Each structure stands twice: as C-alpha cells, then as structure tokens.
C-alpha cells in the first residue's frame, strides 16, 4: 500500500544489498532507471533494512511484517527498562499498554513506517546508554553512533538529543560535557551525509491541503490535532488513514472546545512539574507531539504513527502520577 509500492516493490535499488552505498546518497524513492534515489526526506537506514529483508526473503510481505513486529517487541522491552529507572512498580503495566495499544497498529503493520520503529529503537538505546554508563572516549563515540543511527532512521530522532540533554541536566550533570561531545559528532556526521553527500535539504512540498496554507492559517487546526491524539489514545474506537482535514472555520466543535480542552489539559499537568520525573516525561510528550502539530507542515494532518513516541511521555507522566 501507498509508499510500500514505491519504496520497496517498485524500487529496484533496494532489491539487492549490494546497492547499500547508494542508500546514503539519496532519499528513499527510485527515480526510475537513473540509478538514484530521490524524495523530501533522508532515511537511509530504513532503506538499508528494506534492502536486507528483500535480499534475504524477496517480496514476501510476511518477513517485513515479522521483523517490524519484533522491533516493536524489543522497543517495548526498552520502554520497560526506561520506566523501571523512574517508577519500578508501574513499569510492567505501562509497558504492556505501549505493547498492545491499538494506536500503534499503523506503526507496526505499515511497512513504510519502519522508520518510526527504527528511530525509536536506536533513540531509546542511546538514552539508556547515557543513563547506565560513565563516559570515556570509547563510550562517547558509541553514544554518538547510536544518536546518529536514530537520525539516519528518521529526522525525528533529533528529539532524543534534546531528551538526553534534559536527562543529564536533571540527574547527571557530570555527563553533560561528554554528552555534548557525542551530540556534536553525531550532528556533524549527519550533516555531512545528508547535506554534503546526499544533498537532501529541507524542501517545502504541497502533498496535502495543510501544507498549502500559511502557518497563520494552520494555527486554528492545532487544538483539534491535540485533542485528536489524546481522545484516540484514551478511547481508541475508530481509526482512519490519510486524514487531510483543516480547521478553517472557528466553530464550537472544531476549534473552541478543542482549545479549551487542550489548555485545561496542560494547566492540570503544570501542577506536577516540580517533580523531576514528571518534568522529564512532560517534556518528552511536548517534544514528541510538538513536531507533529503542523508548525512545520507535514504530508497529512494527523497520523497514528506520529504518536508512537509522544505516548511514551504520556505513559511516563501517568507512571509518575500513580507512583
């Protein structure tokens, strides 16, 4: 479906792992006979895994889904280890919610969403590596590599850099110097690969209605986006793909009520920000959600796979509150 056809089935370059060097010199779509990859985004690690699966198993969809599910199971274990550092009694229960929550279906069964599973996988490993280790040069380089792998999976991996800084500032200030070195190495390496080698820049696109309007025109849609994700997480009743709605008329149901609910939600949360664990996961939620509020226009209004990261922050806040 959708990008699976153009990024896997019809993308002849990913049909052999011998083309691996090409994956770092372009985007994700085959340009059709030119021997190059094009597109708006830079996600070479996703393409590497597509090629690995295709080389080993051909176009059999079972193995693509199987390994995507395995990665989600591993991510759940990593979430459990993370939660155990903050609220051990609640770690298993909250990780179980992350494992089975229906909002994750799109992330796990849509092959082109492997990018979301991969950046979270490497990002969680990098954060846990920071938490668990004292740093020397070797471990600093290892941390920079993990951060780089998250970025190479999807640009959203940048969030784990901010979360790492926040965690070190709140809990382990002595690691900040080594952390900034690791961040510099990972960002410099990523910049060289993306802008120097692949020459994939941040280009504007017009793939959906919300990308064709200005930031000022997109702002009224933000409250409804927030309430959409929260209501879907609390009451996962109906799911839709390819959502391209835009709030262009300020009615009670489309704007004012979502605005009141969103403001009330964040005001209630602000009462608990004196707790370090709560503050950490609050920022996790804000950063994860903030990148998907159409401040920077995306190719659809909302998508369940974009809540894969923010929900960990939401569950973390819940765990801190229940502890």
Protein Blocks (a to p, Z undefined) as FASTA:
>chain_A
ZZlmmmmmmmmklmpfklmmmmmnccfbceehnopaedjbdcfklmmmmmmmmmmnojaf
klmmmmmmmmmmmmmmmmmmmmmmmmmmlmmmmmmmmmmomklmmmmmmmklmmmmmmmm
mmmmmmmmmmmpccdfklmmmmmmmmmmmmmmomklmmmmmmmmmmmmmmmmmlmmmmmm
mmmmmmmmmmmmmmmmnopacddddfbfklmpcfklmmmmmmmmmmmmmmmmmmcfbcce
hiabdcfbdcfklmmmmmmmmmmmmmmmmmmmmpmklmmmmmmmmmmmmmmnomaccfbf
bdfklmmmmmmmmmmmmmmmmZZ
